[in-house]
Amino acid sequence: MNLTDLVKSNESSIVDVRTTEEFASYRIESSINIPLNLVPENIENLKKMQPLVLCCAAGIRSGQAMEFLKLNGFNQVYNGGSWQDVQNMINS
């Protein structure tokens, strides 16, 4: 299953790692916000939510979060890029 199919299947959790302020301005309706700096303290919750599709403003912070989670044993975590990229996957 490719990333777009995973996002559209509603089997994944979309986690936006932007700041709370950024998330409040615009977001994917079904996403949850866990700012990048709070990802380490949310590992146990995130484990229960796999597969995870991470997004942010441009894909950089979501890539950092993905690498951190993979180093901590996650195997169903994907970098969706920007929140707009993931929204486009949902709408495609």
C-alpha positions, -999 to 999 in steps of 0.1 A, spaced: 0 0 0 15 34 -10 13 64 13 -17 80 -5 -37 48 -1 -27 46 35 -38 81 42 -71 76 23 -78 43 40 -84 60 74 -62 32 89 -35 57 98 -33 85 123 -22 118 109 0 136 134 9 173 127 42 182 145 39 219 139 36 243 169 2 247 185 -1 282 170 6 269 135 -19 241 139 -46 264 152 -43 286 121 -48 258 95 -49 220 98 -62 187 84 -95 181 100 -88 146 111 -52 153 123 -39 156 159 -13 180 170 18 169 188 45 196 184 79 182 175 94 191 209 67 171 227 71 139 205 95 122 230 71 125 259 43 111 238 60 79 226 37 56 245 5 72 231 20 73 196 28 36 197 -9 28 201 -17 50 171 4 33 144 5 35 115 14 72 117 16 97 89 35 128 101 32 162 86 43 198 93 48 230 73 73 217 47 83 181 57 114 189 77 101 186 112 80 156 103 111 140 89 129 147 122 100 132 141 100 101 119 137 95 123 134 99 161 104 75 163 122 49 140 152 51 163 128 43 192 114 11 176 85 24 154 82 6 121 49 20 109 57 57 107 58 78 75 67 114 66 38 128 47 56 161 41 36 193 45 1 193 59 -10 205 24 6 174 8 -13 151 31 -45 171 25 -40 166 -12 -36 129 -7 -69 128 12 -86 148 -16 -71 129 -45 
